[in-house]
Amino acid sequence: MGASRVAVRSYGTLRRCVSPRALPLQFARNIRTFAAAAVSPPSKAVVYEQHGSPDQIVSIVDLPPEEIKVNDVCVRMLASPINPSDINRMEGVYPVRPQVPAVAGYEGVGEVHSLGSGVCNLAVGDWVIPSPPSFGTWQTYIVKEETSWHKIRKDIPMEYAATVTVNPLTALRMLEDFVELTSGDSIVQNGATSIVGQCIIQLARIKGISNINVIRDRPGSEEVKEKLKKLGADAVYTESQLSVKNVKSVLSEIPEPLLGFNCIGGDSASLVLRLLRQGGTMLTYGGMAKKPVIVSTSSFIFKDLTLRGFWLQKWMTTDKAKDCRTMIDYLLSLVQCGKLKYEMEMVPFTDFNLALDKALGKLGSKPKQIIKF
Ligand SMILES: NC(=O)c1ccc[n+]([C@@H]2O[C@H](COP(=O)([O-])OP(=O)(O)OC[C@H]3O[C@@H](n4cnc5c(N)ncnc54)[C@H](OP(=O)(O)O)[C@@H]3O)[C@@H](O)[C@H]2O)c1
């Protein structure tokens, strides 16, 4: 794997770059005033030059310093997650992806390192996240305009700040935007161990909504069930436990769900469909099993089910996304008061290769990998 390889190509397109040769002139112009603030420190970045299997294509590369313009903020990145969509972008199978060569990563948190002279609302030391999220967060320094950054509270663990946008916000929007749910209703989901799944459990609980959860059959599934129940899961089943003729007989007192969430596909999606009540809706937002969703004819005719989809990146372009920073502050306030938590593993940047292998599932089921820069 390429993390120890040295980059040999030009990375001019990766940054609004001050080339190393141009530096002396740049410094000469600025030296009397803001020499230190005029450019960022050099950055170490996870770069890919072509699409393919991430462990085959990424390298850790030194990028040259970047000019900090009047309205720019230079941020020292603190932490960033490896999400399934980051992997899909590197594979080249995600519908929107940066042009290669590209720095990987899409969300994360950093600390303001230095500012352009026109920046008014941020100060050195503030914690910020790119909002809306944007490409290239897997690097040690990023320079972007002030408006690209959202200042967040600092009294929470940095791994939550690094991960708040892609998964918790998806869970919140999916619970609120598709079916009107009121206290006493119930939902069903597969992929309940995912970060989105863990957030759905807790956000549903806050709204008084019961939740039925499906996990895949895996070593330690009893322990996983207990963990999810501690988060607020009302019921957790492995897929094989639900392979019974009358699947609804397992539900006991929980009302039949009105809304289902599918992030797996294949047979696991069929289980969600089978558990939905008459007129229910299934929302697909991921395809971890890389298998299609198959719906029986009778589900449409006799149950009148509705199938919908959600994509945060598209939602980010809608009018509703104007409030996304308020929603993020709300989610972080839940983290701060202990009402929203999920399992993560912080990994030093020097162990990036191992974190990537874990995120790719090469070492079995692992918690979300968070790169600590
Ligand atoms: N549409 C959107 O806007 C949007 C936004 C955010 C996330 N997503 C999608 O939501 C899904 C979950 O994301 P996340 O970051 O929350 O996940 P995550 O925390 O990285 O967890 C991965 C999940 O996928 C399961 N999984 C992994 N490989 C699998 C396989 N081959 N077959 C079945 N299950 C498998 C894992 O189960 P185990 O615990 O058993 O290993 C775990 O539940 C992903 O598909 C992601 O792309 C979509």
The ligand as an SDF file (V2000), in Angstrom:
LIG
                    3D

 48 52  0  0  0  0  0  0  0  0999 V2000
  -27.2590    8.8940    1.4880 N   0  0  0  0  0  0  0  0  0  0  0  0
  -26.5770    9.7040    2.2860 C   0  0  0  0  0  0  0  0  0  0  0  0
  -26.6540   10.9280    2.2130 O   0  0  0  0  0  0  0  0  0  0  0  0
  -25.6810    9.0860    3.3210 C   0  0  0  0  0  0  0  0  0  0  0  0
  -25.1550    9.8620    4.3580 C   0  0  0  0  0  0  0  0  0  0  0  0
  -24.3820    9.2190    5.3280 C   0  0  0  0  0  0  0  0  0  0  0  0
  -24.1310    7.8630    5.2170 C   0  0  0  0  0  0  0  0  0  0  0  0
  -24.6160    7.1790    4.1700 N   0  0  0  0  0  0  0  0  0  0  0  0
  -24.4270    5.7400    4.0140 C   0  0  0  0  0  0  0  0  0  0  0  0
  -24.8660    5.1390    5.2030 O   0  0  0  0  0  0  0  0  0  0  0  0
  -24.2000    3.9140    5.3820 C   0  0  0  0  0  0  0  0  0  0  0  0
  -23.6370    3.8920    6.7800 C   0  0  0  0  0  0  0  0  0  0  0  0
  -22.6220    4.8880    6.9050 O   0  0  0  0  0  0  0  0  0  0  0  0
  -21.8320    5.0460    8.2840 P   0  0  0  0  0  0  0  0  0  0  0  0
  -20.6930    5.9630    8.0730 O   0  0  0  0  0  0  0  0  0  0  0  0
  -22.8240    5.3620    9.3510 O   0  0  0  0  0  0  0  0  0  0  0  0
  -21.3120    3.5540    8.4770 O   0  0  0  0  0  0  0  0  0  0  0  0
  -20.1590    3.0250    9.4320 P   0  0  0  0  0  0  0  0  0  0  0  0
  -20.3060    3.6480   10.7730 O   0  0  0  0  0  0  0  0  0  0  0  0
  -18.8750    3.1700    8.7220 O   0  0  0  0  0  0  0  0  0  0  0  0
  -20.5450    1.4830    9.5800 O   0  0  0  0  0  0  0  0  0  0  0  0
  -20.5860    0.6310    8.4750 C   0  0  0  0  0  0  0  0  0  0  0  0
  -21.8530   -0.2010    8.5720 C   0  0  0  0  0  0  0  0  0  0  0  0
  -21.9770   -1.0270    7.4190 O   0  0  0  0  0  0  0  0  0  0  0  0
  -22.0990   -2.3980    7.8220 C   0  0  0  0  0  0  0  0  0  0  0  0
  -21.4310   -3.1860    6.7900 N   0  0  0  0  0  0  0  0  0  0  0  0
  -20.1560   -3.0430    6.3720 C   0  0  0  0  0  0  0  0  0  0  0  0
  -19.9030   -3.8810    5.3490 N   0  0  0  0  0  0  0  0  0  0  0  0
  -21.0590   -4.5790    5.1240 C   0  0  0  0  0  0  0  0  0  0  0  0
  -21.4500   -5.5860    4.2110 C   0  0  0  0  0  0  0  0  0  0  0  0
  -20.6080   -6.0610    3.3030 N   0  0  0  0  0  0  0  0  0  0  0  0
  -22.7040   -6.0700    4.2920 N   0  0  0  0  0  0  0  0  0  0  0  0
  -23.5670   -5.6030    5.1930 C   0  0  0  0  0  0  0  0  0  0  0  0
  -23.2570   -4.6380    6.0910 N   0  0  0  0  0  0  0  0  0  0  0  0
  -22.0200   -4.1250    6.0500 C   0  0  0  0  0  0  0  0  0  0  0  0
  -21.4300   -2.4620    9.1730 C   0  0  0  0  0  0  0  0  0  0  0  0
  -21.9070   -3.5700    9.8860 O   0  0  0  0  0  0  0  0  0  0  0  0
  -21.0630   -4.2810   11.0370 P   0  0  0  0  0  0  0  0  0  0  0  0
  -21.1050   -3.3740   12.2310 O   0  0  0  0  0  0  0  0  0  0  0  0
  -21.7560   -5.5480   11.2290 O   0  0  0  0  0  0  0  0  0  0  0  0
  -19.6560   -4.4280   10.5090 O   0  0  0  0  0  0  0  0  0  0  0  0
  -21.8760   -1.1260    9.7740 C   0  0  0  0  0  0  0  0  0  0  0  0
  -23.2080   -1.2040   10.2180 O   0  0  0  0  0  0  0  0  0  0  0  0
  -23.1480    3.8440    4.2730 C   0  0  0  0  0  0  0  0  0  0  0  0
  -23.6660    3.0980    3.2020 O   0  0  0  0  0  0  0  0  0  0  0  0
  -22.9910    5.2900    3.8710 C   0  0  0  0  0  0  0  0  0  0  0  0
  -22.5120    5.4490    2.5500 O   0  0  0  0  0  0  0  0  0  0  0  0
  -25.3990    7.7540    3.2180 C   0  0  0  0  0  0  0  0  0  0  0  0
  1  2  1  0
  2  3  2  0
  2  4  1  0
  4  5  1  0
  4 48  2  0
  5  6  2  0
  6  7  1  0
  7  8  2  0
  8  9  1  0
  8 48  1  0
  9 10  1  0
  9 46  1  0
 10 11  1  0
 11 12  1  0
 11 44  1  0
 12 13  1  0
 13 14  1  0
 14 15  2  0
 14 16  1  0
 14 17  1  0
 17 18  1  0
 18 19  2  0
 18 20  1  0
 18 21  1  0
 21 22  1  0
 22 23  1  0
 23 24  1  0
 23 42  1  0
 24 25  1  0
 25 26  1  0
 25 36  1  0
 26 27  1  0
 26 35  1  0
 27 28  2  0
 28 29  1  0
 29 30  1  0
 29 35  2  0
 30 31  1  0
 30 32  2  0
 32 33  1  0
 33 34  2  0
 34 35  1  0
 36 37  1  0
 36 42  1  0
 37 38  1  0
 38 39  2  0
 38 40  1  0
 38 41  1  0
 42 43  1  0
 44 45  1  0
 44 46  1  0
 46 47  1  0
M  CHG  2   8   1  16  -1
M  END
$$$$
